[in-house]
Amino acid sequence: MKPAYTPKQGQVLAFIHYYTKLNGCPPAENDLASYLKITHPSAHQMVVTLERRGLIERVPGHARSIRLLLSREDLPDLE
């Protein structure tokens, strides 16, 4: 079955998974922007898109509240 995300989105999801596992909290959008070497508005748009597609959820107004809605088995390896 084809994943419900693009290759770039898959890398973002994998980054969120591993960042959370290593640091004990989800990444901030600035962490995503730094890792992906993109602007903060682009990182924010990626988070909004992932949330809209039902791949993550977050609590509005709370920093570092991203939570994956996929299991590790559904994520690609981080490149």
C-alpha positions in Angstrom: 0.0 0.0 0.0 1.3 3.5 -0.9 2.0 5.7 2.1 -0.4 8.6 2.7 2.5 11.1 2.5 5.1 12.4 0.1 8.7 11.5 0.5 9.5 14.9 2.0 6.6 14.6 4.4 7.8 11.1 5.3 11.2 12.6 6.3 9.5 15.2 8.4 7.5 12.5 10.1 10.6 10.4 10.7 12.4 13.5 12.1 9.6 14.2 14.5 9.6 10.6 15.7 13.4 10.4 16.3 13.7 14.0 17.7 10.9 13.1 20.2 12.6 9.8 21.1 16.0 11.4 21.6 14.9 14.6 23.4 11.8 13.6 25.3 9.7 16.2 23.7 8.6 17.0 20.1 10.5 19.4 17.9 9.6 23.0 17.6 8.9 24.3 14.1 12.3 26.1 14.2 13.9 22.7 14.8 12.2 21.4 11.7 13.2 24.4 9.6 16.8 24.0 10.7 16.9 20.3 10.0 15.3 20.6 6.6 17.1 23.9 5.7 13.9 25.7 4.9 12.3 28.9 6.2 10.2 28.9 9.3 7.0 29.8 7.3 7.7 26.7 5.1 8.1 24.5 8.2 4.9 25.9 9.6 3.1 25.1 6.4 4.4 21.6 6.4 3.1 21.1 10.0 -0.3 22.5 9.0 -0.4 20.1 6.0 0.5 17.1 8.0 -2.1 18.0 10.6 -4.8 18.5 7.9 -3.9 15.1 6.4 -4.4 13.4 9.8 -0.8 12.4 10.2 -0.1 14.5 13.3 -2.0 16.4 15.8 -1.0 19.4 17.9 -2.5 21.5 20.6 -3.1 25.1 19.4 -1.3 27.7 21.6 1.1 25.1 23.1 4.7 24.9 22.0 6.2 21.5 21.1 2.8 19.8 21.1 3.2 17.8 17.8 2.1 14.2 18.2 2.5 11.6 15.5 -0.7 9.6 14.6 1.3 6.9 12.8 3.2 4.0 14.3 7.0 3.7 13.7 6.3 0.8 11.3 4.4 3.3 9.0 7.3 5.7 8.9 10.3 5.7 6.5 13.9 5.6 7.7 15.4 9.0 8.4 17.9 9.9 5.7 
